[in-house]
Amino acid sequence: MKQHTIRLHPLGKEILVNDQTPLIDSLHEYGIEFPCGGNGTCGKCRVRLLDGNIPLSESHRRKLEQFQLTPDWRLACMSRCTESVTLQADQFEHLILADESDFDFLPEIGYGVAVDLGTTTLVAQLVDLRSGKIFAVETLLNPQVRFGADLISRIQAGLNGHATEMTEMIRSAIGQMIERMIKECERIPDKVVLVGNTVMQRIFSGLDLTPLSCYPFQVENSGIVTYSTSMLNWCFEVSKSIQFYPSIGSFVGSDILAGIAATGLHRNEKYTALIDLGTNGEIVVGNRDRIICASTAAGPAFEGSCLSVGMRAVTGAISSLRLVENKMVSSVIGNVAPKGICGSALIDAVAILRKQEKIGLFGEILSGEEEIHLIGNIRLTQRDLYEFLLAKAAIAAGIILLASQLSIDPSEISETYIAGGFGNYLHTEHLLSTGMVETTPEKLHKMGNTALIGAKMFLFGNGELAAEILAKTNHINLEGCPEFQDVYISKMMLS
Ligand code: FES
């Protein structure tokens, strides 16, 4: 069959593909995201033709016009390769957060692999169970990104007949990551522990996604699920077990279960909160006696998907903003020209604009205009600020409601941990000044990849740690709390 070369600039990658290969099939491996899952509705999979041609259908041409793109652009999800081309693909570098922090364990003989199966990224570490030492790390973009960036797109893709494909894809990707670590270290793992959100867990397990697609969003808890290498088509040995840890609730997965283990909140006498501002905006509050958790609707704003200039924390995203001599100064991932802002910079922007008295208590632009300038050609619209307020209120109300379930005042929460890569860029003083989390700087901690830390802790023993946490943890549906509306609305204002 005829083959063509796709050169990706400035990544310097060359891909050999068969004639008529859809670009979506070859480019997702290189970090190019397909946020709407290739439906042609988001325009974010755009690539620029620097050399060669990709034929344009009439509908594709109309899409380019709709997204105000000149004729040298293409939507990768609508393109097939019919000749060798050079494409500009400069926005696609992801932050993938591994972990080197210390954690508590009782030494065992052998080796284990901990896997954090994220919606966007995959991280695996090979650990010496005697010393806790990390022998190897593998990171990868979740290959399912070709079916969309967020959980809703993945659920939709599953319901549209791609479920088996996504299951095979993720099992194979993780298998290859582990295989590479085995080759690199020449050590055979005794155990593999996987954690992830509920959607990722169900896709990995080959379970029906329908319950997560409609009210009451209820999924059965199947406990720890054990696999053999042959079930997963992995061609290496794992002498003891391969286990996917259980979700806590419909949209609170084993990544949060692992996060609880990582913070140690289940053994603290004092109350502790864990907040993950990623995909589902999960919140946990509890102590050694009782733990309550919930998911909120905060995710899309902090992942940038519902903002006019929002984007994930990838190359070209403004990751943080500071005020220097009353001028906004930005940090951009990859040191390139800014293309949009990610969640951490959104928090900075709101805090700074409020300090400068450019926006009011309710996020209203005080000049009366519809947009407010941030930096370069990046602006926030009134709608963006409103989306922030909704997300901020969801988190703030969530903490209050979880505390109320525990019959405590939120002020009794002694420490608050922020999980995930998001925290890396976060200016805690800005987060606090928005009123999203009501605590003091000394009590607010950025904790990195708590899912991976917890997965490593689960490698030790035989599931006792997870069982201990699950026995005292309850999941609640925040919207089902009678006082939800009142608390939520009361938090829809800035400090
Ligand atoms: S337009 Fe959304 S993925 Fe192509």
Boltz pocket constraint, residues with backbone or C-beta under 6 A from the ligand:
constraints:
  - pocket:
      binder: B
      contacts: [[A, 33], [A, 34], [A, 35], [A, 36], [A, 37], [A, 38], [A, 39], [A, 40], [A, 41], [A, 42], [A, 43], [A, 44], [A, 45], [A, 46], [A, 75], [A, 76], [A, 77], [A, 78]]
      max_distance: 6.0
